[in-house]
Amino acid sequence: MQQEYRLKRRNDFRRVFRAGESFANRQFVVYVFRRTEPGPSRIGISVSKKLGKAVVRNRIKRLIKEVTRHWIPVMKPRTDIVIIARMPAKDLDYHQIKSSLRHVFARAKLFEQNPPAV
């Protein structure tokens, strides 16, 4: 995922948690904050140490980044998103993560048009 689409700073994460809305299913919690300043959607990912050691956490983050990378062009601009992985996410493969995230993103109304089927 390119740098302009990443949410990195602690203050940005904190603002999304405090002022944003949350949407969830069994595998993921998604916090959404609509910004006033222009720019593309930015995504932050949080995976707790409760899910496993570094190898497991990094695998989950890589899969989430890959799924969301394809969706950036069809997402609503001026939106900050934080994705938190829950325990069942560690056992999912790429297609299951994609399906689960699509469900949560659709509930949060983050798509301007249907995401590509890549």
C-alpha positions in Angstrom: 0.0 0.0 0.0 1.4 3.4 -1.0 2.4 5.9 1.7 -0.4 8.4 0.9 -3.0 5.7 1.7 -1.5 4.8 5.1 -2.6 5.9 8.5 0.6 6.0 10.6 0.6 8.7 13.3 -0.7 7.9 16.8 -2.8 11.1 16.8 -4.6 10.0 13.6 -5.4 6.6 15.2 -6.6 8.2 18.4 -8.9 10.6 16.4 -10.4 7.7 14.5 -11.1 5.8 17.7 -12.6 8.7 19.6 -14.6 10.5 16.9 -15.3 7.7 14.4 -18.0 5.1 14.1 -17.3 1.3 14.5 -18.6 -1.6 12.4 -17.8 -5.2 13.2 -18.3 -8.8 12.3 -16.7 -11.9 13.9 -13.3 -11.4 12.3 -12.8 -7.6 12.1 -13.7 -4.3 13.7 -13.5 -1.3 11.4 -13.5 2.3 12.7 -14.4 5.0 10.2 -13.8 8.8 10.6 -14.9 11.2 7.8 -12.3 14.0 7.5 -13.0 17.5 6.4 -9.7 18.1 4.6 -9.4 16.7 1.1 -7.4 13.6 0.2 -7.8 9.9 -0.5 -8.9 7.3 2.0 -6.2 6.3 4.5 -6.1 2.9 6.2 -4.5 1.8 9.4 -4.2 -1.7 10.6 -4.0 -3.0 14.2 -3.3 -6.6 15.1 -3.0 -7.4 18.8 -0.3 -9.7 20.3 -3.2 -11.8 21.6 -3.5 -13.2 18.0 -0.1 -14.7 18.0 3.6 -14.1 17.5 5.1 -11.7 15.0 4.9 -14.1 12.1 1.2 -14.6 12.5 0.5 -10.8 13.1 2.6 -9.8 10.1 0.8 -12.4 7.9 -2.6 -11.0 8.8 -1.4 -7.4 8.2 0.0 -8.4 4.8 -3.2 -10.0 3.7 -5.3 -7.0 4.9 -3.0 -4.6 3.0 -3.3 -6.7 -0.2 -7.1 -6.8 0.0 -7.5 -3.1 0.7 -4.9 -2.1 -1.9 -7.3 -3.2 -4.7 -10.2 -1.3 -3.2 -8.6 2.2 -2.7 -9.8 3.5 -6.2 -13.4 2.7 -5.4 -13.5 3.9 -1.8 -15.0 7.2 -0.7 -12.3 9.9 -0.4 -11.6 11.9 2.8 -12.1 8.9 5.1 -9.7 7.5 7.7 -10.2 3.8 8.5 -8.7 1.6 11.2 -9.0 -2.1 10.8 -8.6 -4.2 13.9 -8.2 -8.0 13.5 -10.0 -10.3 16.0 -9.0 -13.8 17.0 -10.9 -15.7 14.3 -9.0 -13.7 11.6 -5.7 -15.6 12.3 -7.2 -18.8 10.7 -8.5 -17.3 7.5 -7.0 -17.4 4.1 -6.8 -14.6 1.6 -10.3 -15.1 0.1 -12.0 -15.5 3.5 -10.3 -12.2 4.7 -11.4 -10.5 1.5 -15.0 -11.7 1.9 -15.1 -10.7 5.6 -13.6 -7.2 5.0 -16.0 -6.6 2.1 -18.9 -7.4 4.3 -17.7 -4.9 7.0 -16.8 -2.2 4.5 -20.2 -2.5 2.8 -21.9 -2.1 6.2 -19.8 1.0 6.8 -20.8 2.3 3.3 -17.1 2.9 2.4 -17.5 2.0 -1.3 -18.5 4.5 -4.0 -19.0 1.7 -6.4 -18.6 -2.1 -6.3 -15.1 -3.2 -5.5 -13.2 -5.1 -8.2 -13.3 -8.9 -8.1 -9.5 -9.4 -8.1 
